[in-house]
Amino acid sequence: MNKLLFLALLIPVLSFSQRVELPLRDGHLIYEKVDSIPGKSMSEIFLSARQWVNDHFTQPKDNLQIDEKETGKLLGRYSFDTYVDKTLAIHNSVIVTIECKENKARVRLLSFDFIVDGAKEKRRVDEVIQEQQKSGIDIYSYENWGELDAAAKSILSGIFNALKIDDKF
């Protein structure tokens, strides 16, 4: 019983010390996932990817910059919101690339931008991270980037879930 009580008291302490492993490459935030999709042709995966874009992009025709069925590539800008302390909205956008091959796909999220409610201009996440690094701010703290990290991972997961759905009857 004492061990259970100790663990219950320790959980809030651990949640405050969470760290985020940001996938930085040469100072740029890039999320990437490659996964197999057994039994699906490139064309089937591409059609599933395009359906995900149509379902999730606010203006698919305006936001989709590359739509090449022959090469299996889609590229567009996706928008989503995150929150600070569940009250202050941060409007984010990210370039999503989906590359389809036979039985697999690669998805990348890169070039993150954001604007905070009430702000006048967008900021590039890469620039903010570089500024924080120069200032000695802990860029891996959950408070700084936890919401964005969770959202990016959720987007990747959602895309792959959509790609793996077997829509054959």
ZINOR-V734814 format. One line per field, one symbol per residue. psi: psi as a letter, one per 40 degrees, with the letter a starting at -180 (. if undefined). A space follows every 10 residues. Layout:
BEGIN
psi->???
END
This chain:
BEGIN
psi->dddddddddd ddddddfiih ghghhfehhh hhhhiigheh iddddddddd ddddddhdgd ddehdhggdd efhihihhii iiihfedhhh hiiihhhhhh iheiihhihi fhiihiheie iiihdddddd ddddeeihee idddeddddd dddddddddd dddehhfh.
END
